[in-house]
Structure formats: C-alpha cells, structure tokens
Amino acid sequence: MSSSFSDSALVLIGHGSTLNRESSAPTRQHAETLRQRGLFGQVLEAYWKQEPAIAGVLRGAWYPNVFVVPLFISDGYFTEQVIPRELGLLPAGGAGFERIRQIGRHRVHYCGPVGTHASMTEVLARRAIDVVRMNPAPHGVPDPSELSVFIAGHGTGNSENSRRAIEDQVERLRSTGRFHDVHGVFMEEDPRIGDCYRLAGTRHIVQVPFFISDGLHSYEDIPVLLGADASVVQQRLGSGMHPWVNPTFHDPHWVWYSRSIGDEAHLPEVILQRVREMAGEL
C-alpha cells in the first residue's frame, strides 16, 4: 500500500475548549508533524469547542479525497454522534453514520479514533514506567512488577463504549504481565478515581490519565480526587508545575500521577495507521 496520500487532505479533529486554549496543543502538535512529513497534500485541524469548527472544515479542503481522524480516546458520544453530525455523515432519516460518504465535491473517509488503537497499550505502559523512573521514591525506583497501575478515564452514561476503551487497555496491559496489577478507574463511574487505594495490590500506585490533553479533568479534578488539596493544586499550576507531587505518600501507599498521553511522539504513527486502515477498505 502506498505510504503517500499526496492527493488527499487529512483532517485531525480535537475536542477543544473555550476555557483552556492549550487543550488543542496535542492536535496542533501532531498536525504540524504530519505537515512536515509531507505525506498528505494538506493537513487541517478542526474542533468541537473552538475555531476552526468541525462543521466548516471541508470548505477549506482543496482535495476531493478527505481522511478524517478524531483525536479522541474512545468510540462514543462524540465520535459516533457529534462529529458525524457536524461533518454531514448522517444520511437523511438514517439511524447511523456512514464511514465513507460523498459530501459535495469531497469523498470523506471517517477513520476510527486514535485511543482505541492497539499500540496505545505500549504508550500507557511507557507513561507509567517513565513517571516512576524519573521521580524516585525515598526507597528507590520500584520494579514494574511492584507497581499497581490505574488507567484513569472520565466515564459517562452517554455511551458504554467510552468505558470499554479503558477496560480494553486494562486487559491488554494485564496480559503483558509487566505490572503487579492493572485497573481502570473513572471520574463519573465506579470504580472511582479514589478507589485506587482500596484496589491496589501493592504499596506503589501509578495513575495514568487516558486523555488526549491535559486540562480541567486531568490537571485539576483527578489530583483532587486522589487526595491533593485543591489550593495546592492551583498554586502548583499557577507556578507552571505539574499539579501532583511525584511521588506523594498516602499511607501506606506511594502514589505517582503521570501526564496525559496526547503529546506522545507515537501518535502521528497511529493517525497514519488509521488512515491506511480506511484506505485499504476502498
């Protein structure tokens, strides 16, 4: 299969935020990386909560073939309802969206989200190992086999697929046998973020937020749910520091909390794989 899509436009879609402009940083980062590689004739960005908006992005596409990749963690409300609606992928009177559809002069190919790709398991494992290695406890750096790893997600009642993305990654991490135990925890579903202290099989807890960008949830809500003082979190953020002190002693546990996975250098490869998967279906 060709490694070049010079006759096609690529559209990366992020959530965006009206409150935190930096929430779009991962989308901008990966769009620029792919522009520099020159594999596509054009690389565009679009967002749900900020400009440029999803609904108008096709007007700026110069090429008839358009590949759309959502920079989202799971198949769920946004990827199955919001984005297809805004792009025009919902047929008149239809119950579901079309993955490939002619919209005006564009043939739009709607790819799967990056977060459900199998290679994201290694990204999560690397985040967990690196945050411990770079921030040793007073007694040293525990081996991965001595870590209880928690993948933290939002959780929602809007779509069971949102939870499934976390659970799938948990099962994949468990199957590697690299860590002592692996669990999923959620902000709005059980088990909750703070349940890690009850569920951990070791005294070494690592939480990895499975979010594309560091924003309100990963930088403010989850640290407080883990037990950090809200005023301390705000002070640290105001000083440009990570909101969680790595590691923090929460008797009898040592707790590490990593960054979100959105700025991982591997993500452009996941984006390309999603495009190639869709191109293979043509």
Residue, then its C-alpha position, 0 to 999 in steps of 0.5 A: m500500500s502506498s505510504s503517500f496520500s499526496d492527493s488527499a487532505l487529512v483532517l485531525i479533529g480535537h475536542g477543544s475548549t473555550l476555557n483552556r486554549e492549550s487543550s488543542a496543543p496535542t492536535r496542533q502538535h501532531a498536525e504540524t508533524l504530519r505537515q512536515r512529513g509531507l505525506f498528505g497534500q494538506v493537513l487541517e485541524a478542526y474542533w468541537k469547542q473552538e475555531p476552526a469548527i468541525a462543521g466548516v472544515l471541508r470548505g477549506a479542503w482543496y482535495p476531493n479525497v478527505f481522511v478524517v481522524p478524531l483525536f479522541i480516546s474512545d468510540g462514543y458520544f462524540t465520535e459516533q454522534v457529534i462529529p458525524r453530525e457536524l461533518g454531514l455523515l448522517p444520511a437523511g432519516g438514517a439511524g447511523f453514520e456512514r464511514i465513507r460518504q460523498i459530501g459535495r465535491h469531497r469523498v470523506h473517509y471517517c477513520g476510527p479514533v486514535g485511543t482505541h488503537a492497539s499500540m496505545t497499550e505500549v504508550l500507557a505502559r511507557r507513561a507509567i514506567d517513565v513517571v516512576r523512573m524519573n521521580p524516585a521514591p525515598h526507597g528507590v525506583p520500584d520494579p514494574s512488577e511492584l507497581s499497581v497501575f490505574i488507567a484513569g478515564h472520565g466515564t459517562g452514561n452517554s455511551e458504554n463504549s467510552r468505558r470499554a476503551i479503558e477496560d480494553q487497555v486494562e486487559r491488554l496491559r494485564s496480559t503483558g504481565r509487566f505490572h503487579d496489577v492493572h485497573g481502570v478507574f473513572m471520574e463519573e463511574d465506579p470504580r472511582i478515581g479514589d478507589c485506587y487505594r482500596l484496589a491496589g495490590t501493592r504499596h506503589i500506585v501509578q495513575v495514568p490519565f487516558f486523555i488526549s490533553d491535559g486540562l480541567h479533568s486531568y490537571e485539576d479534578i483527578p489530583v483532587l480526587l486522589g487526595a491533593d488539596a485543591s489550593v495546592v493544586q492551583q498554586r502548583l499550576g499557577s507556578g507552571m508545575h505539574p499539579w501532583v507531587n511525584p511521588t506523594f505518600h498516602d499511607p501506606h501507599w506511594v502514589w505517582y500521577s503521570r501526564s496525559i498521553g496526547d503529546e506522545a511522539h507515537l501518535p502521528e504513527v497511529i493517525l497514519q495507521r488509521v488512515r491506511e486502515m480506511a484506505g485499504e477498505l476502498 
